[in-house]
């Protein structure tokens, strides 16, 4: 990683502007300072487009150059501190979700554990009555084995969600969405929330699925909270739609609910840190801010939110709609 680049404009083979473009392709955050005797408007326009950190006119004043370098160093320190704080917020957001996730797992485990206990009870009764049957015992063993595999999968999903760092990888979009829903479906079921998916099973993406999981979970939990308050709804619905934009080679994920939407006077603030309308229920105001940070800074995508009026099975609904756009590669 480059610390600071100080370059002239006029150079043989490659001029300073061309070199800076090449550097920015390798390290977009590299600080660049031009030294120049030019007063050319075109040069300044190119410098603005490149987002260089400054220029020093010739003949070079060493005091001015030192001041510029110290200013850049100070900005780098501030950026580093901001990055560290964002990483702390990411972990704080995960810890805030941990309680709810543990509740989800506890709820998900009740039925498999009951099935295992019932199968063991049947085997025990047959043994006590001296009526053990090979085929029946194998059937009960298969039932218990399937339930144990399910329990193991929920542990893997939970552990993967809380891994601090994970390298980029290729992942199937449908399997990824299914895993996200598995992490929250227990709380959805307890609140009678139905998920409707339209996900292309053929689409694969490349990136950090662990970070994207956290962003998707935050949006799903936000939708769940909105639907919990919408008591008059006959059906509580969350829609997840994905599409591949061939024109721009992007992946689009749309998540919307029928919870009535976000009030117009605050919708522009939902991605602000510590902004929440759920103080009474313990809302931190970090969920959607963290989601915005993950999507736009870490995954180099975009996220927008809007209210939408739509129809589903003959009924008209209104709800919040989150649109995530990510580069496929």
N, C-alpha and C positions, 0 to 999 in steps of 0.2 A: 504493500500500500504506500502511495506517495504522500510525503508530508507537505511540502510546498514546492511549486514549480515557479521559477522566475525566468522568463524568456524574452528575447528580443523579438521584434516583428519581422524584420528583414534578415533572412538567413538563406544560405545556399540550399539547393535541393528541396527543402520543405520550409515554408515560412512559419512564423509563430502561431498563426491562426490554424493552419492545417495540423500542426503538431498538437495543438491544444484539443482539436476535435478528436485526434487519435487517442490522446490521453484520456479524454472524457469517456470514450467507448470502453476503455479498460477499467477506469476508476472514475465514476461520475462525480464523486465527492472531492476529487483532488483540487486543492486550492491553487489557483493560477494567477500570477501577476505579470502583466506586460510591461516591458520597458520600451519606450518609443519616442521618436521625435515627430511623429505624425500628428496631424490634426484632421485626418481624413474621416468624414462622416460615415462612410461605408465600414471602416475599421471599427468604429464605436458601435455600430449596429450589430456587427458580427460578434463583438465582445459581449454585448448584452445578451445575444442569443446563446452564447456559450456559457453565460453566467459566471464570467471570470470574477475574481475577487478584488481586482483593482488594476491600476496602471500607474507607472512612474514615468514622467516626462524626462527626456534627456536635455542637457546633461544631468546625470543622476545625482540627486541630493541624498547622501547616505543617511542623514537624520530622517528624511521622509521615508526612505526604504525601510529603515529599522522600525519606524512607527507602524508602517503597513504590515510588516512581518509580525510584530507583537500583537497587532489587532487580529490578524488571522489566527495566531496561536490561541488568543483569548476565546475567539469564536469556536475553535476546535474543542477547547476544554468545555465550553458550554454545551456543544452538541453531544460530547461524550457523557456529560452529566445528565442531559435530557434522555439519551439512550438508556442509561442505567436506570433512571426513574421509570421509563416506559417498561423495561424488563421487570422491574419490581411490581408495577401495576399489573402486568400480564400474570405474574405468579399470584398476586393478591386476588385477581379475578378468578383464577383457577381454585384457590383455596375457598373463596366465597361460594363457588359452585360445588365444592366437595361434599358439604352437608346434604345438599339436595341429591347429589349423585349416590351417596351412601343410602339415603332413603329410597331411591329408585331401585338399587340393587337388593335392599332388604325386601322390598315389595316383590321384585322379580323372582326372588329365591323362595318365596312362600310356597308357591304351587309345586315346583320341582321337588322341594324337600318333603312336601306332603305326599307326593307320588312315590318317592323313594321309601318313606316310612311305611306307606301302605303295602308296597311290594315286599319289604322286609317282614312286615307283620303277617302277610299271607304265607310266606315261606316258613316262618316260625310256627304258625298254627298247623300247617301241613306236617311239619317235623314232629310237633307234639302229639299229633294224632296218628303218627306213623303213616302218613298218606303222601309222602313226597313223590312227586311225579317228575321224571326227567324233563319232559317237554314243557311242563308248566314252570319248572324252576328256571329253565333256559329263557323262557318268555319273560319272567320277572327280572332276570339278570340283564336282558337286553333293554328292558324299560328303564332300569336303574342306570345302565351305562349311557343311554341317550340323555337322561336328565343330568348326569354328572358332566357330560360333555357340554351341555348347555350352561351349567354353572361355571365351568372352566372358561367358556367363551366370554361370559360377562366379566369375569376377573381380568381377562386379557384386554377387553375393551376399556375397562376402567383404568387399568395400569397404563395402557397406551395413551389415554387422554391426559394423564398427569406426568408423562415424561417431559422434562424441561426442554430438551432439544432433540430434534430428529432431522436427519438429512433428507434432502429432496429425493423423491422416488416416483416411479410410474404407478398409478393406481386407477382402478376401474371406478367410474363415477357412480354407477348404480350401487355397487357394493359399499362404497363410501357413504352414500346417502342412507342406505339401509342401516349401517353401523351407527350413524348419528341418531337415527330414530330409535334404535335399540337402547341407546343410552338414556332416552327420555320417555320411552313408551309407557313405563309404569306410572309415572305422574300424569301422563296424558290419559291413560285408561281410568285412573282414579278421578279424573275431572271430566270424564266422558267426552274427550276430544278425539276427533277422527282425523287421520292424515290421508290426504289424497296425493299420490305421486304420479308424475308423468316424466320418467327419467329414461333416457336412451341408454340401454345396456351396452351398446357398442362403443360408447365414448370413453376413452381413457385420457387422463390428464397427468401432468408432471408438476411436482411441487412438494410442499410440506403438508401432507394431509392432517398431521397432528394439529398444526396451527389453524388450518381451515376448519377442523372439527370444533375447536373452541369458538370460532366465530359463528358457525352454524348453530351450535348449542345455545349460544347467547341469544340469537334471534328467535329460536324455537321457544326458549324459556320466556322471552319477552311476549311472544304471541300467546303462550299459555296463560300468563298473568292477565293479559287483556281479556281473554276468553273467560277466565274465572269470574271476572266482574260483570260479564255480559249475561246476566241471569235469565233474561227473557228469550234468549235464542233457543229455537227448537233443536237445532243441530250446531255444535261447535266444531268448526272446520279449520284445518291448516293445509294449504296447498303447497307442494314443492314441485317446481317445473324446471327442467334443465334443457338447454339447447346449445348447439355448436354453431357459432357464426362463421361460416366458411369464408365470407368476404374479408373478415378481419382476423380470422384464426383465433377467436376468443371463445371462452366458455362462459355461458350465462346461466346463473342460478337464481330463480325467482322463488321467494317464500312470501306467502300472503295468508291472511286469516280473515275471518268474517266477524271480528270483534268490535266493529264500529269505527275503526280508524283512530288516528292520532289527532287531537284538537289542532286546528289550523294555526293557532297562535303560538304553539310550542313545537310543531313538527320540524322547524328549522334548527332546533336546539338539541335534538335527541342524541347526537353524536358528541355533545360537549361533555367533558369530564365532570363527574359529580352532579350532573343534572338528572334529577329523578322526580317522578310524581308518586313514588311508592315509599315515602318516608315512614309511614305508619307500619308497613309490612317489612321494613328493614332493607329497602332498596338502597344500594350504594351509589348508583349513577355511574358505575364503571363498565357495565356489561356492553352497551352499544358503543361506548368510546373505545374500549379494547377491540371490539369487532372492527371498527373503522380503522384503527391503527394496524391490526393484523392484515386486513384486506389491502389497504392503500400503501402502507410503508413496507411491510414484510413480504407480501405476496404480489406487489406491483399491479394491483387491480384497482377497481373502483366499486363504490357502493353508494346507492342513493335510496331514499325512501319517499314514498308518496302514498296518498290515500286513493283507493280505487273502488268504484261501484261496479259490481259484476253480478252475473246470474249463474246459478248452479241448480240443476234439476228443477227448473221452473220457479225458483225463489230468487229474489233480489237481495243482495247483501252489500255491505260496505266494510272495508277493512284496510289495514296497513299492508303495504306491498314493498318488500325489500328486493332490490335488484343488484346482484353481484356480478361483475364482469371480471374474468381472469384470463390471462394469457394461457393458451393451452400448453405452450412449451417455453 
